Amino acid sequence: MKLIAIDMDDTLLNSQNIVTPAQNDFLIHLICEKGIKIVISTGRLVDGIKNLLSPELYELVYVIALNGSLILNNDKTIVKSDQITNKLFKELLTQFEDYKLDMSILDEFNYYRFSPQNNEFMDHEEKLNKTTIRYLDIEESKNTNILKSLIFYHPSERKKIENKVLESTIPGLRTIFTQPYLVEFLPIDTNKGTALEYLANYLDIDMKDTIAIGDGTNDIELMGRAGHAIAMGNAIEEVKNISDFVTLSNNKDGVKVGIERLLKGD
């Protein structure tokens, strides 16, 4: 195996939002001693990756952030970014006019909100990613590279939002419900799987020599395109059904256990 894509939340991170020392040291060993390339593949922004990995591990890994909208080399220069056009974002604002103050956008390295203050779910996002969501005047979004847009809502409004998304007709965008309190909007062909293919091609690695490890809905395309797929013990059934095998949970160093099993040819 030459390239391993690893999801973060509920995969590499345990329920305390920590990468255990055992897994940290194991991944560094794979990179430095085995020559295997590791890419962290997540819906998080770059801060949410950098601030939760050890400095030693972060400086070695490649990055697929924002659910595939951003790819970084291991020196953290930009390999590729997919952007929502101004026209598409204007359509999104029009169709979700009632929610514009609960909307956020992300460029390559920053997280913005249009409301003067955070709501409670934005506060949670800041803590989760150990970052700051900054105020941006909605008119300034025209001059911003928008790689992903979010709408925050109370979980009790989930069905209402789902219906609104189904009613909306913006052909150039795709939606993902990754948390109980938000929906994500991305460029239509952007996902972790297409990002992995792009990175593998960039690194001249055949997809048969790639591994994907994940647990959730936004990992399905990633695992479907990788040469080998490992589902976490805590993964949803849809992910388990498309995997080569199921490893232990994220609270039992399942990433390390799964990779070791695959590399041993078990």
N, C-alpha and C positions, 0 to 999 in steps of 0.2 A: 504494500500500500504506500502511496506517495502523498496523498492529500486527504486530511480528515476535517470535515466540517462539523462543528459542535454547537448546538443551541445553548443558550445561557439559562434562562428561567426554567426552573423545574427539571433541568438537565445537568449542566455543569454546576450550577448553583444549588445548594441544598435549601431546605425550608427556612434557614436563617440568612439566606442571601449571601452565602459564603462559598468560596472554592476551598475545599479542605486542603491542608498541606500535602496529603498523599496524592491527590489529583494534580495539584500544582506541580509538584516535583516530577510526577510521572510524565506530564505533558512536556515539561522542559527537557526531560531525558529523551523523549521521542524526537524532539526537534534537534537537540545538540548532539546526541549520541547515535541516533538512528537515521537522521537526515530526512525525517518525515515532516511535511509542512502541515501546520495546523491553522485553520481559519475559524474564527469565532463568528457564528452566523445567528443573528438575533434581530428582533424588532427594535431594540434599544438604539439610542443615539450613541455617538462615540464616547461621550462622557460617561454614559451608563455602562460602558465596557471597561474603559480605562480605570474608572474609580472602584471597580469591583474585582479586577484582576491584580495580582502582585505586579509591581513594576518590572520584575525580571521576566515574567511570562508575557506581559503586554508588549514589551519591546520586541518579542520574537514572533508574535502571531500575525497572520493576515486577518482582515476584518471584512465581514459582510454585515452592514448595519442597516437600520431602517427597513427591515424585511426585504432587503435586496436592492434598495434604491442607491446605496453607496457601497463601493468596494475600495478598500485601502490595501496598498502593498504592506509588506512587513516593516518598511521604514515609515509607514503611515502617510505616504503620499497618495493622492487620489488616482486610482486606476480607472474608475468609471463612476459616473453619477447619472441617475435617471430623474428627470424633472417633470413636474406638472406644469404645463404651459399656463401663461396668464389667462388665455381664453378659457381653458378648462377650469381654472380656479375661480374665475368670474362666474361660470355656470354653477359651480358648487356653492358659492356664496348666494347666488340667486335662489337655488332650490332649497337651501337650508338657512334662509334669511333669519328665521326665528332663533337659530342656534349660533349665530355668528360670534356672539360674545362668549360662547362656550367652546370656541374653535381655537386650535393651535396649529402652527406650521413649523416645520423643521427644515433648515438648510443643511449644508454639509456638516456643520459643527455646532449649530445653535438651535435653541428651543424657544419659540415665541408664542405669546398669547395676545389676543386683541382686546381683552377686558383689562380695565385698570388694575384689578387685583386678581390673584389666584382664586379659584373656587376650591372646595375641599379635595376634589379629585386631582387637581393640578398640584396641590400640596403633597398629595400622596405620590404623584409622579416624581416630584423633586426629591423626595426622600428615597424612593426606589432607585433612582438613577444617580443620586448624590450630585445633583446639578441645579441650575437655576433657570426657571422659565421667565424670560424677559418680555416686557411690554413692547409691542410694535404697533404703530398706527396702521390701521388696515390699508390705508392708501399706499403705505411704504412697501406692502407686500408685492407691488408691481415690480419693484427693483430687487426682489429677493429670489434666490434660487429655491424653489419649493420642491423638496424631495418627497415630503409626506405631509399630509394634513390630518388632523384629528378633530373629532367632536366629542366633548365630554358630556355625560348625562348621568342622571341618577339611575341606579340599577332598576328601579321600579318603572322607568320609562323605556326599558329595553325593547319591548314589543312594539311600542310606538315608533321607535327609531328604526327598527327592522322593517316595519311597513313603509316608512318614509324612504328608506334606501331602495326598497323594491319598486316604489312608485317613481323614483327619480330616473332620469334618462340622460346619463352622461357617458357616452360610449367610450371615451378615452380613459376612464378611471375604473379601478377595481376596489372592492371594499373587503376589509377583514375585521371581524369582531374578536380582538385579542384579549380584552379585559371586560369585566362585567359593567364597566363604567365608561367605555370609549369605543368608537369605531374609527378605523383607519382608512384613509383614501390614498391610493398609490397609482402611478402610471399603469396602464392596463396590462402590459406584459411583464411587469416587475414582480419578482418573487425570489425567494431564497434559492430555488432550483435553477432558474435562469442565471442568477448571479454566480452560483457555483460553476455552471458550465462556462461562463465567461472567464472566470478566474482560472479554471483548469486549462482552458485554451491559451490564456495569457501566459501561464507557467509551462505550457507545452506538456501537459499531463493528460493522459487518456482517462476518460470518465470511468473506465473499468477499474482504474487504480484509485478511486475515491471512495471514502466512507462518509456516511451522514449519520448523526446521532441526534435524536430529538424526542419530543413528547406530545406536541400540540398541533392544532389546526394549521398554523403557519409553517410547520415543518413538512407537510405532506408533499408539496412539490419538490422540496429539497431531497427527501428520502426516495421519492419516485425517480429522480434523475441520477442519483449517485450509483456507483457500481455496487456498493453494499450498504444496507440500511440496518441500523441497530435502534430498537425502540427501548425507551426507559421503562422500568417496571411500573412506573406511575403514569405512563403514557395513556392517551385516549385509545379506544379500541380501533379506530380507523388507522391510527399510526401503527399499532401493533400488527394489524392485518397486512400491511405492506412491507413489513420488516423481515430481514433474514432470521432474526431471533430477538428475544426480549432479554435485556440485561437486568440488573438490580435497579432499585429506585435511586433517585437523586440524593436520598439521605443515607445511601449505602455505597457511595462511590461507584455508582453504576457506569459512569463513563469509563473509568479506569478498567473496571471488570470487563466491560463489553469489548473494549479495544484489545485487551490482553487475550480474550477468548478468540477473537477474530484473527489476530496475528499468529496465534498458535495453530490456526487451522481447525479449531474445534467445530 
